[in-house]
Amino acid sequence: MNAQRRLIVATLFLALWGLTWGSPTQAPPLSGQGRYRFRVLYTSTHLPGEAVQALAKAHGGFAVDRRPGRGEIYFALPGAGLIQISADLSRTRLIDTPAELRQTNLHNTSIWYPADGEAYLSFPANQAGRIYTTTLEGRLVHELRAPEPGAELGHPVANEYFRGGGNFVPTDVAVVDGLFYVTTGYSKLDVVLTARLTGTRPVRAVWHELAFGGKGSAPGQFGTGHGIAVAPDGESIDVADRPNSEIDRFTRQGRYLGTWKMPAGSWPCDVDYLDRYAVVAALHGPDRRQGAPIYLFEDGRLVSTILPKQELGLANFEHVHHAVLVDCGGKLCVVAQAWNPGDFGVLEQVID
């Protein structure tokens, strides 16, 4: 064999070896479009061992501490408890969690900041029928239970529902200027309820005479009011209506303002905002063979559709239950959670 032929054979062998075993210079898979393409930065192995063992049951969401100088992310897993992700995303740790919270599902996470300077986390426990509030270190400071029969909730349907013994199934909570806004889309009620904070040391709250929405197809009603978020203006409330592929916006007084349509066939679970960006996690996408998408919007315009299962190889991301946006040193990062089966991943924007 002459030298030229030996060189060709060696080159082919190395190429095949790289395809079979992976080359250190091989580019990672990407998903998304244009400037907003993402790669996998961390998978579930980034979590504490107890969290990894409980991850299959993941059915919740994240809260980001967006105060200046902070940035930590919080969420919970049934069987493991509360988990904190460091502001730079490089570290995760379990937070000592009361057994009452650890043994039930906490369907989402909300962080809020009263005037006294301490931050709190609130968790809608859809199975337990309560909203738990803790400190950032996991100390339980309040339980908001179902409205009593006969409570005045500011909505005749809600009043009658609890008067008749209807179950309280909170799916998300947002806190704005002393009011808890609570979605109840896993029940026949499907009304946004509110509760009023009456103190923070200790935390106290009572049900408030304001409720809006309701199950139906008319403007301002929900097929399933799943997630709730405060809009960037701080004055509006957004509710993700899964089967209707839309996010409905209301004033803080419950007046319907309009609907933000998602791609047809998608099931938005919730929305999270960061500056001019918004990220929407979807339980389903228009093409269910691809696994569920994560949508990225810039100034209200869809700029990227990320497919964690189809394009990034995250096999368990058949359904995306929640996602949040954070700034990673001038790049965007998406922290996402899958459901049924549960999974976790952090995606990083790739800038050429």
C-alpha positions, 0 to 999 in steps of 0.5 A: 500500500503506497503512502497516499492510499495509507493516508486515505485509509487512516483519514476514513478510519478517524472519521468513522471513529469520530462518528461512532464514539464522538469527537471532542470538537463535534458541535452539540445539537442546537434548537431554535432559530436565528439569534435564538438557538439553544444548546443543553447546558445542564441536564437532570444530573445537575440536581442533588441526588435526592432530587434526581430520584424524585424527578419522575414525579415533577409537576411544578414550576420555578420562581426567580429571585429577580432582585438586584444582586440575587438571581437564585431560582427555587422550585420543589419536587414531591418526595425531595422538597424545595431546591435552590439553583444558584444565580450563576446556575452552576450549583444546586442544593436541597433546602430543609423542607417541612414533611407536609410540603415534601410529601405533596405536589407543589404545582408551581412557585411564586416569589414575592417581596413585602415592604418589610424586606423579607422575601417569601415563596408561595406554592399552590398545592393542588393535591392538598388544596392549600397554598403554602408560604415559606421563607427562602430557607423553607420555614413554613409561615402560612397555609391558605386553605379553601374558602369557607362555605358562605365566604363572599368571593366577589363572583356568584359562581365561586360563591355557589361553588364553595357553598356546595362543597366544591374542592379547592384545587390551586394550580398557580399563584401570583402576588401583587401589592398584597393580593394573592391571585390564584388559578383553579383550572384543575377544578370545575370552578376555573375562576381566578380567586384572590386573597388579601394579605393582612400581615407579614410578621406573621404572614396572614391572609383572608379571602378577598371579594374579587374573582374573575374568569370562569370555565367557558369559551367566551372572552375572558373565560378559560378552558383550563386556567393553568398558570398565572403571572404578573405582566411586565407593566406590573399592572396586568395579570396574565393567565395561560389557558391551555386548551385554547392556545392562548394567554388572557390578560386582565387588569388587577381588578379582574377586567378582561383586556384581551388575548395573546394567541399562541401557535394553533394547537399548542397548550401553553402552561405558563409565561415568564418575562425577562425585560423584553423577552417572554418564554412560554412552556407548552404541554403540547405543540402543534405536532405532537410527534416532536414533543412539546415546544418552548416558545421564545418571544421578543417584544411580543413577536415569536422569534424562536421555537425550541424543541427539547425532545426532537432536536436537543435529545432530551427524551423525557421532554414530551410535555413541558410544564414550566420554563423561566428565563435568566440572563447568563452573562449577556446570553439567555438561559432557559430553565425548564421542567418536563412532566409525565415523565418529569425531567429538568434541563437548562438551555443556553443561547448560542451566540456565533 
